[in-house]
Amino acid sequence: MFNFLLVILLSVDFIQKGMIMNWNQGYVTDINYTRGYCKMLNPLRIKLCFLAHKLLPPKIENACELGFGQGISLNFNAASTNVNWYGTDFNPSQAAFAKNMADISGASVNIFDDSFEELLQRDDLPKFDFIALHGIYSWVSPKVREQITAFIHKNLSIGGVCYISYNCQAGWGSVTPFRNLLRAYSTNLTAGGKASSIRAREGLNFVSELVSLPSTEVIKSPRVIGMLQTLQRMDDNYLAHELLNEHQYAFDFLEISKELGNNAKLNFASYANFNDHLTNIQLSKEERELLAKVAYNQELYEMLKDLIFANNLRSDYWVKGAVRLNDAEWEREMLDLRIVLTIPLSEANYSIQTYKGTLDLNKDFYTPLFEILQDNEPKLLKDIKVSLEKTLKREVNLIELLEALIALSSKDYIKLAQDEATIEKAQNHTQKLNKYILERSTETFGFINHLISPVTGEAISLNQLDLMFVYASTLKDKEKDWVEFVANVLQEKNEGIIKDGKEIPKEEMKAELEKQAKKLKTWLAVFKKLKII
């Protein structure tokens, strides 16, 4: 039992005479990227991550996403927050899709299909308080990285935050030779004219054949096998963008720290992944002692930690001038946080997944905390603290509460909540987007598998069946009518239900749909509290 101690934009190159050469910079462009969502781009998330390091959270009025892909995160953030969003993606097809979503929500979002070089030359952009790039920095050439850091240097405001995710050398080192072979096979030996998604899958299958040979035992490792198994489960379009780009570079922390520091005046501020804040509980005594030897040096500490955890991807917040809070300032910021439980209480459990396995939460502390939050209404941390102290009959310090917030945030059980004025303003935009997504859920399977909350400024993930049931609940009142509605859609589409990797027989489908409808009903009340529907 534990109470925790916290210890692309891609550029195009223009030659002098105006002809375009290698416009995609070695990036996969024959297929669009997946319609995924990255919650690390939610500006409200920064507040808790900064306070975990006793840093003053920035006030964010203008934000920019570089290389937004299909623009799902960009549009969700623009719709759900009181922030003016800008974004660019050099693929015009993806930019057009994002613009259509923006038109539907009516939110404040400015969408470009500029190359980074073109965006860098613009003089009509504001200073940004937040610049985000997810899945970009490791997948572009050094020249494009220079353009990215030049843009950040020029356009990020003093005190502004930059979110960057990137591949880690610690996790990718043993896998890189296999990735290089996969790309070489997909580029040179698959049939010409095939889509990148097909070529990536064929290359992955070829590499998997290699690894299955007894003669390759010497080069195999659990890391390699695990990575290949994970990739086999990925969407084909994701595989193509992840594996077939001409450029892919894995950084160690010292490298990226120097690059961002020298070129963009950025310093490391905080982890964007909540699990990374829970370092100490995941380490053995010997590992903690070794890390303590380099704790005075941020770069060495992070490099060593990445090696211990064999990190293959890091997601971090960097800042252009950090402001460290004193104890009194930190306490005021903490007590003013608004917290909301984002699951039904019946769904809560007391285990937490970490890099090193499963750990148990202290039920004596977390059970009363869950009970205080069970109505799924936003509450000030100062009020939560008072209620918890009454129940526990002892003082509860803010370090304990911070530990709990981080732990439960890592499980997606709680989120920070926006102020009521922001929620009210955002709700009109988010409802339009959610209505659009729900309506499309019966027409195009796998269209967008998220719905956005104006309360938290963050989206929740739902599978195809869940989306159709949520849509049915907006049209009909009774569970049996939801089941009939979803069953009719599945029949019209000639689709079945996959459970545990197997398709459910048609004669069992109704019973499964009734079971899913009953389960969803417990979530609908939460969705309404979060103003998702």
Secondary structure, 3 states (H helix, E strand, C coil): CECCCCCCCCCCEECCCCCEECCCCCCCCCCCCCCCCCHHHCHHHHHHHHHCCCECCCCCCEEEEECCCCCHHHHHHHHHCCCEEEEECCCHHHHHHHHHHHHHHCCCEEEECCCHHHHHHCCCCCCEEEEEECCCHHHCCHHHHHHHHHHHHHHEEEEEEEEEEEEEHHHHCCCHHHHHHHHHHHHHCCCCCCCHHHHHHHHHHHHHHHHHCHHHHHHCCHHHHHHHHHHHCCCHHHHHHHHCCCCCCCECHHHHHHHHHHHHCCEEEEECCHHHHHCHHHCCHHHHHHHHCCCCCHHHHHHHHHHHHCCCEEEEEEECCCCECCHHHHHHHHHCCEEEECCCHHHCCCEEEECCEEEEECHHHHHHHHHHHCCCCCEEHHHHHHHHHHHHCCCCCHHHHHHHHHHHHHCCCEEECCCHHHHHHHHHHHHHHHHHHHHHHCCCCCCCCEEECCCCCCEEECCHHHHHHHHHHHHCCCHHHHHHHHHHHHHHHCCCCEECCEECCHHHHHHHHHHHHHHHHHHHHHHHHCCCC
